Amino acid sequence: MKNPKLVPIILTVIIVVLAAAIIGILIFMKNQPIEKRGVQPLVEIAAMEPDSSKWGLNFPNQYTTLLLTETNQMRTTFGGSEPVEKLDVDPRLRTLFAGYSFSKGYSEDRGHMNSLTDVRNTPRLSDATPGTCYSCKSSSNPSLWAEMGMATYDAMKFTELTARVTEPIGCANCHEANTMRLVVTNPALEEALAEQGLDWTKFTRQEMRTVVCANCHVEYYFQKDTNYLTFPWDNGTRIEGIMDYYAEVGHTDWTHADSGAPIIKMQHPDYELFSAGSTHFNAGVACADCHMPYTRDGAVKFSTHNVMSPLLRPSETCGACHTDVDYVVERVTEIQGQVWATMENCENALVDAIAAIKTAAEDPNADAALIDEARQLHRQSQARWDFIAAENSMGFHNPEEALRILAVATDFARQAQIKAIEAVK
């Protein structure tokens, strides 16, 4: 170059021009609409829309597989979704639930699309049944809770709410409309998490693929007088903390007809057992990984909403992580068999304890203090047994914890039996 003094000036101009171009490109990109993955939605979904068929216009794969839960009535060795009457399978249950509505009917739960049909047909209903019993049965609930508040909802009778609860479990129970973000929809779950200092809005998506199941698959109770739905988690989600909570608030579901013990009826604490340090939970596995595995429709990958036992499709569920599926199924069968056998021994101990307490209570010369101790032991034992019996995995969600709880329950039952025998000496 003839004039070397111009070189720095030219380089500076080039740098300024390039910088301006880059800035212009960045500004242009920033002002572009956010790219959306997958097929664009066909319709706008109203917030908390209870009708899942409307969501299905945008998400046909998820919706059509959800519909399969109405007919997927298949039985596993210890559960499944076939409408089996548990009282006939295990007649001891009539003794264990003597004096309570579960001694009238205790059918196996069916798939999500049957939730309203099943709850309305149970022989446990009466004129006094609270509307709170609809809480885990319908996608109509999120909008009703938003409209009237859970306290008003829970104060209504079951029959009063029936006309407004129109849809079975569906999309609105777990998803935010349009964004499809997984959300906590049950106010009782949000309150229970907040009590523990947990903010679900900060959970990862993988964590939410378990937490949304806790909208329903948990232990709960109705507060006295108001029937307000409450999760007993103030002292933690393990059985000892739950029982301490019930003692603190003085809650009892019913007085046993034979033993006179104040008994707690556990519901379906799947979340509590699974999250209590189980192998799969600690490894970051979510409920949906096993119960709603990813599948394909051509080139489209999606999570099936035909929720069922992983044992009914082990290649898709267990096979996602384990190479030897046959071994895994064999191992699961062995674990569940061990839990079942232990649970049977616990039931036998409870039946013996109930008989002994009943005999002692009928003796006018029996030691009343010892009978009361026996009743309290019966309460503690039956709650622990039911924590595992009412849970839906036959202990596989957390085998070590399930066996630990059943061992303690059996010990309490035998202690109750001994106390009752001592009371009449």
C-alpha positions in Angstrom: 0.0 0.0 0.0 1.3 3.4 -1.0 0.2 5.0 2.2 0.9 2.7 5.2 -0.8 5.3 7.5 -4.2 4.3 6.1 -3.9 0.7 7.1 -5.1 1.2 10.8 -7.9 3.4 9.6 -9.1 0.8 7.0 -8.9 -2.0 9.6 -10.9 0.0 12.1 -13.6 0.7 9.5 -13.8 -3.0 8.6 -14.1 -4.0 12.3 -16.8 -1.3 12.9 -18.8 -2.5 9.8 -18.5 -6.2 10.9 -19.6 -5.3 14.4 -22.5 -3.4 13.2 -23.5 -6.3 10.9 -23.3 -8.7 13.8 -25.3 -6.4 16.1 -27.9 -6.1 13.3 -28.2 -9.8 12.9 -28.5 -10.3 16.7 -31.2 -7.7 16.9 -33.1 -9.3 14.0 -32.9 -12.7 15.6 -34.0 -11.4 18.9 -37.1 -9.9 17.3 -38.1 -13.1 15.6 -41.0 -15.2 17.1 -39.8 -18.1 19.3 -39.6 -21.2 17.2 -42.0 -23.9 18.4 -41.2 -27.5 18.3 -43.4 -30.1 16.6 -46.7 -29.6 15.0 -48.3 -26.2 15.6 -51.6 -26.4 17.6 -54.8 -26.4 15.7 -57.0 -24.8 18.4 -56.5 -22.7 21.5 -57.4 -24.6 24.7 -59.2 -22.7 27.5 -57.4 -22.6 30.8 -58.2 -25.7 32.9 -60.5 -27.0 30.1 -62.0 -30.2 31.6 -62.9 -31.9 28.3 -59.9 -33.9 27.2 -61.2 -34.4 23.7 -60.6 -30.7 23.0 -56.9 -31.1 24.0 -56.9 -34.2 21.8 -57.3 -32.0 18.7 -53.8 -30.7 19.3 -52.3 -33.9 20.8 -54.1 -36.9 19.1 -51.5 -39.5 20.2 -51.7 -38.6 23.8 -55.5 -38.4 23.8 -56.1 -41.7 21.9 -53.8 -43.6 24.2 -55.6 -42.0 27.2 -58.8 -43.4 25.9 -57.3 -46.9 26.1 -57.4 -46.7 29.9 -61.1 -47.3 29.7 -60.7 -50.8 28.3 -57.2 -51.9 29.5 -58.7 -54.1 32.2 -55.8 -56.5 32.5 -54.8 -58.2 35.7 -51.3 -58.6 37.1 -50.4 -61.1 39.8 -51.1 -58.7 42.6 -53.1 -55.9 41.0 -53.8 -54.4 37.6 -57.0 -52.7 36.5 -59.4 -55.6 36.3 -62.5 -54.8 38.5 -61.7 -57.5 41.1 -63.4 -57.4 44.5 -60.6 -57.5 47.0 -62.9 -58.5 49.8 -63.5 -61.8 48.0 -59.9 -62.3 47.1 -58.8 -61.8 50.7 -61.7 -62.4 53.2 -59.5 -61.2 56.1 -60.1 -57.7 54.9 -63.7 -57.8 56.2 -62.3 -58.4 59.6 -59.7 -55.7 59.3 -62.3 -53.1 58.1 -65.1 -54.2 60.4 -67.4 -51.3 61.1 -66.1 -49.2 58.2 -67.4 -48.6 54.7 -64.5 -50.6 53.1 -66.0 -53.7 54.5 -68.9 -53.2 52.1 -66.9 -52.9 48.9 -63.2 -52.6 48.0 -62.8 -53.1 44.2 -59.6 -52.9 42.3 -59.2 -49.5 40.7 -59.6 -49.4 37.0 -58.0 -47.0 34.4 -58.3 -43.2 34.5 -61.2 -43.1 32.1 -63.2 -45.1 34.5 -62.6 -42.9 37.5 -66.1 -41.3 37.6 -68.0 -44.4 36.8 -66.2 -46.4 39.5 -66.5 -43.8 42.3 -70.2 -43.4 41.6 -70.9 -47.1 41.7 -69.0 -48.0 44.8 -71.2 -49.4 47.6 -69.3 -47.2 50.1 -71.4 -44.1 49.1 -74.1 -42.8 51.4 -76.2 -39.7 51.8 -73.4 -38.3 54.1 -70.6 -38.8 51.5 -68.7 -35.5 51.1 -67.9 -33.9 47.7 -64.2 -34.2 48.7 -64.4 -37.8 47.4 -64.4 -36.4 43.9 -61.1 -34.7 44.4 -59.0 -37.3 42.6 -61.6 -38.5 40.1 -62.1 -35.7 37.6 -60.5 -33.2 35.2 -63.5 -30.9 36.1 -61.8 -30.2 39.5 -59.1 -27.7 38.6 -61.7 -25.2 37.2 -64.1 -25.9 40.0 -61.4 -25.3 42.6 -60.4 -22.0 40.8 -64.0 -20.9 40.7 -65.2 -21.7 44.2 -62.1 -22.5 46.2 -61.3 -25.9 47.7 -63.0 -25.1 51.1 -66.4 -24.5 49.4 -65.9 -27.5 47.1 -65.1 -29.8 50.1 -68.1 -28.5 52.1 -70.5 -29.7 49.5 -72.1 -33.1 49.5 -71.1 -35.7 46.9 -74.6 -35.6 45.4 -74.5 -31.8 45.2 -71.3 -31.8 43.1 -72.3 -34.6 40.8 -74.0 -32.4 38.2 -70.8 -30.3 37.9 -68.3 -33.0 37.9 -68.7 -34.2 34.3 -65.3 -35.6 33.1 -63.1 -38.4 34.2 -59.4 -37.9 34.9 -57.8 -36.1 32.0 -55.4 -33.6 30.6 -56.3 -30.7 33.0 -55.3 -32.8 36.0 -51.6 -32.6 35.1 -51.1 -30.0 32.4 -51.3 -26.3 31.8 -53.4 -25.5 28.8 -51.5 -24.7 25.5 -48.0 -24.7 27.1 -48.5 -28.3 28.2 -46.3 -27.6 31.2 -46.7 -30.1 34.0 -48.4 -28.4 37.0 -49.7 -29.1 40.5 -53.4 -28.7 40.2 -54.6 -30.1 43.6 -54.6 -27.3 46.2 -54.0 -29.9 49.0 -50.7 -31.0 47.3 -49.6 -27.4 46.9 -50.3 -26.7 50.5 -48.5 -29.8 51.7 -45.4 -29.0 49.6 -45.4 -25.4 50.9 -45.6 -26.7 54.4 -42.3 -28.5 53.8 -40.7 -25.4 52.2 -40.9 -26.7 48.7 -41.8 -24.7 45.6 -43.0 -27.0 42.8 -42.6 -24.3 40.2 -38.8 -24.6 40.6 -38.8 -28.4 40.1 -37.2 -29.8 37.0 -39.4 -31.4 34.3 -38.2 -34.8 35.3 -39.1 -34.2 38.9 -42.6 -33.0 37.8 -43.1 -36.3 36.0 -43.4 -37.8 39.4 -44.9 -34.9 41.4 -48.0 -34.5 39.1 -48.9 -38.1 40.1 -48.9 -36.9 43.7 -52.0 -34.8 42.8 -53.8 -38.0 43.5 -51.6 -41.0 44.4 -51.0 -40.1 48.0 -52.3 -40.6 51.5 -54.8 -38.0 52.6 -57.7 -37.3 55.0 -60.7 -35.0 55.4 -60.6 -32.6 58.3 -63.3 -33.0 60.8 -66.4 -30.9 60.3 -65.2 -29.2 57.1 -64.1 -32.3 55.1 -61.2 -30.1 53.9 -58.8 -32.3 51.9 -55.4 -32.5 53.6 -52.2 -34.4 53.1 -50.6 -35.4 56.5 -47.1 -34.4 55.6 -46.2 -31.7 58.2 -43.8 -34.2 59.9 -42.6 -35.7 56.6 -44.0 -38.3 54.2 -42.8 -41.5 55.9 -45.2 -43.6 57.9 -43.8 -42.6 61.3 -44.2 -38.9 60.5 -47.7 -39.4 59.2 -48.8 -41.3 62.3 -47.3 -38.6 64.5 -49.3 -36.0 62.6 -52.5 -37.9 63.0 -51.8 -38.2 66.8 -51.2 -34.5 67.0 -54.4 -33.5 65.3 -56.4 -36.3 66.9 -57.6 -37.9 63.7 -59.3 -41.2 63.5 -61.3 -42.6 60.5 -63.4 -45.0 62.5 -63.6 -47.1 65.6 -63.1 -50.8 64.8 -66.3 -52.7 65.4 -64.5 -55.7 67.0 -61.5 -54.3 68.8 -62.8 -50.8 69.6 -59.5 -49.4 68.4 -59.3 -45.9 66.7 -58.2 -46.8 63.2 -56.7 -44.9 60.3 -57.6 -45.9 56.8 -54.7 -45.4 54.5 -55.5 -44.4 50.9 -52.9 -45.0 48.1 -49.5 -43.7 49.3 -47.6 -44.5 46.1 -45.8 -41.2 46.1 -44.8 -41.4 49.7 -43.4 -45.0 49.4 -41.6 -44.4 46.1 -40.0 -41.1 47.3 -38.7 -42.6 50.6 -35.2 -43.2 49.3 -36.1 -46.0 46.8 -33.5 -47.2 44.4 -35.4 -45.9 41.3 -36.3 -42.5 43.0 -32.7 -41.9 44.0 -31.6 -42.7 40.4 -33.8 -40.0 39.1 -36.4 -42.3 37.6 -39.9 -40.8 37.4 -43.3 -42.4 37.7 -44.0 -41.6 34.0 -40.8 -43.4 32.9 -42.4 -46.7 33.9 -46.1 -46.1 33.8 -46.2 -43.9 30.7 -43.1 -44.9 28.7 -42.1 -43.1 25.5 -43.3 -44.7 22.3 -43.5 -43.9 18.6 -46.1 -43.3 16.0 -44.0 -43.2 12.9 -41.4 -40.5 13.4 -43.3 -39.0 16.3 -42.0 -39.8 19.8 -44.5 -39.3 22.7 -45.3 -40.5 26.2 -48.2 -42.9 26.1 -51.1 -42.0 28.3 -52.4 -45.5 28.5 -51.3 -45.7 32.1 -50.9 -49.2 33.4 -48.6 -51.6 35.3 -45.1 -51.7 33.8 -45.3 -55.5 34.0 -47.9 -55.5 31.2 -45.3 -54.1 28.7 -41.9 -54.8 30.2 -40.0 -54.4 26.9 -41.1 -50.8 26.7 -40.8 -49.9 30.4 -38.0 -52.0 32.0 -36.3 -52.3 28.6 -35.7 -48.6 28.4 -32.9 -49.0 31.0 -32.3 -52.7 31.6 -30.9 -55.0 28.9 -32.1 -58.3 30.4 -35.9 -57.7 30.6 -36.7 -61.4 31.4 -34.4 -61.2 34.5 -35.9 -57.9 35.6 -39.5 -59.3 35.4 -38.3 -62.4 37.3 -36.7 -60.2 40.0 -39.9 -58.0 40.3 -42.0 -61.2 40.7 -39.7 -62.4 43.4 -39.8 -59.1 45.3 -43.5 -58.8 45.1 -44.0 -62.4 46.2 -41.8 -61.7 49.3 -43.8 -58.6 50.2 -47.1 -60.4 49.7 -46.0 -63.3 52.0 -44.9 -60.8 54.6 -48.1 -58.9 54.3 -50.1 -62.1 54.7 -48.3 -62.8 57.9 -49.0 -59.3 59.1 -52.7 -59.7 58.3 -52.8 -63.0 60.3 -51.2 -61.2 63.2 -53.8 -58.4 63.0 -56.7 -60.8 62.8 -55.4 -62.6 65.9 -54.9 -59.3 67.7 -58.4 -58.2 66.9 -59.9 -61.4 68.2 -57.9 -61.2 71.4 -58.9 -57.6 72.1 -62.5 -58.4 71.4 -62.4 -61.3 73.9 -60.7 -59.1 76.5 -63.2 -56.3 76.0 -66.1 -58.6 76.6 -64.7 -59.7 80.0 -66.0 -57.4 82.7 -63.0 -58.3 84.9 -60.3 -57.5 82.3 -57.7 -54.8 82.9 -59.0 -51.7 81.0 -55.6 -50.1 80.9 -54.1 -53.1 79.1 -57.0 -53.2 76.7 -56.4 -49.6 75.8 -52.7 -50.3 75.2 -53.7 -53.2 73.0 -56.0 -50.9 71.0 -53.3 -48.3 70.5 -51.0 -51.0 69.2 -53.7 -52.3 66.9 -54.1 -48.7 65.5 -50.3 -48.4 64.9 -50.1 -51.9 63.3 -53.1 -51.6 61.0 -52.0 -48.2 59.7 -48.6 -49.6 58.7 -50.1 -52.7 57.2 -52.6 -50.6 55.2 -49.8 -48.2 54.1 -48.4 -51.1 52.1 -51.7 -52.9 51.3 -53.3 -49.8 49.9 -50.2 -48.8 47.9 -50.4 -50.0 44.3 -47.0 -51.7 43.7 -47.1 -54.6 46.2 -44.0 -53.0 47.7 -42.0 -52.8 44.5 -41.9 -49.0 44.5 -39.6 -49.4 47.5 -39.1 -53.0 48.6 -36.8 -52.3 51.5 -39.1 -49.7 53.1 -42.2 -51.9 52.4 -40.6 -54.9 54.2 -39.4 -52.7 57.1 -42.9 -51.2 57.6 -44.6 -54.6 57.5 -42.1 -56.0 60.0 -42.9 -53.2 62.5 -46.6 -53.7 61.8 -46.4 -57.4 62.5 -44.5 -56.7 65.8 -47.1 -54.2 66.9 -49.9 -56.7 66.1 -48.4 -59.4 68.2 -47.7 -57.0 71.0 -51.4 -56.0 70.8 -52.4 -59.6 71.0 -50.2 -60.3 74.1 -51.5 -57.1 75.9 -55.1 -58.3 75.3 -54.3 -61.8 76.6 -52.6 -60.3 79.7 -55.6 -58.1 80.3 -57.8 -61.1 81.2 -55.3 -62.9 83.4 
